[in-house]
């Protein structure tokens, strides 16, 4: 239980930081933190306790952020998009993006054809996983906002 609480806490801090640079109203920082903690805790719980891989876990975590952003945004009188996207940013799979860039550099500096092919494989795998996670996270956070359009767009009034 402690790793989930730690993950949630640090995701909340990161969401507040991302919210501060993306023009979220100061009064809505708490909402961003709650959304990030809920989404990141969901992903951590699914990957750690239930053995779900990071791709569907990231999608479900972003879906939680998207679904919770509508009532949270109406409480803090801020648009759901402005609160959900800073909350989503701590869930971006940085390790896969880092490994993809590392493999790209290694491809350029290859010493043999077999080493080049191995690094190209790593580049394709890590890049594909990273892009898939980011795409599904984007869909997971935007689909609830569009499905509950009547509630999400009236939240700021």
N, C-alpha and C positions, 0 to 999 in steps of 0.2 A: 504493500500500500504506500510506503514511503516514496518509492521511485515515481509513482503516479502523482503524488502531491508535489514532489520536487519539479517534475516536468511541467505540471500545471502552473506552478509559481513562476518559473523562468519563462514560460510561454507568455504569461500575463505581463511580465516586465517587458519582454520584447514587443508585445502588441502595443503597449503604451508608448514605447519608443517609436514604433512605426506610425502610430496614430499622431504623434506629435509632429512628425515631418510630413504628414499627408493631410493636414488641415482639419483634423477631427476636433470638434469643440472640446474644450478642457473638461466641461461637465460630463462628457461622454467617455472619458478615458476608462472609467470603472466598467462601463459596458463592454468596451473593447477587451479589457482584461478578463472579464467573465467569459466572453465568447471564445477567446484564445485558450483559456484554461479548459473549458469544456471540450473544445475540439481536439486539443492536444492530449487531454486525458483519455478521450475516446480512442484516439489512434494508439496511444501507448498501451491502453488496456487490451485492445484487440490484438496488437502484435505480441505483447508480452504474455498475456494470460490465455488467449484463445488460439494462438499460433497462426493468425491471419497474416498474410504477407502485406508489405507496406503499400502496395497499390490499392487494393480494396479498402484497407484500413484508412488510408489518407482520404479516399473518396467518402467513406462513412463519416470520418471526422469533419470534413468540410461540409457535409450534408447537415451535421449537427449544428455547425456554426451558422449555416444558412437558415435552418429552421428556427434557431434561437434568436437570430438577428432581428426578426420581425417584432416579437414582443419586447425585446430589449431596446430596440430603436424607438418604439412608441413610449417607453418609460422615460428615456433620456431625450426625447424630442429631437432626434438626429436621424438622417437617412440611414436605412439599413445597409446600403452599400458602403457608406463611409465608415461604418463600424465593423462590418464583416471582413473587408479586405485587409485592414491592418491586423485583424485577428487571424487571418489566414496565412500571413507571411511567415510566422515562425514555423509553420509546417512544411515549408518548401524543403525538398530533400537536398540539402547542401552537399552531403557526402557523395551522392551520385553525380552531381554537377562537377564537383572537384575531381573525382576520379575520371570523368569523361575528358576534362581539360588536361589532366595529367597524361592520359593515354594519347591525346592529340599531339602533345609536345613530344612524347616518346615515339610516335609515328614519324615525326619529322627527323628525329635524331636516331633512327633505327640503324643497326649495324648489320643485320642480315634479313633475308626475306621472311624467315620463320618468326623472327622477333617482330617485324613489321606486321605480319598477319595476326600475331597474338595481340599486339597493341591495338590494331584496327578492330579486332573482335571486342576488346575491352571498351573501346570508344563507342562502338555501336550498342553494346549491351547497356552501359551506364547512361549513355545519352538517351536511348529509347526508354529506359526505366524512368529517368528524370522527366523527360517530356510527357510521358504518359501520366505520371503522378500529378504534374502541374496542370495538365489539361483536365483530368478528372476532378482535381480540387477546384478548379475554376467552375466546372459544370456543377459540382456539388454545392457550391455556395451561391450560384446564380439561379439555379432552377427553382428553389423554394421562393426566392424573391419574385420571380415571374409567375409562379403558380399561385401565389397568394398576393397578387398584384393589388387587389383592392385594399388589403390590410397594410401592405408594406408602403404604398405610396401615400396613404392617409396617416401614417405614423407621425409625421412631423407637424400635423395640424392640430 
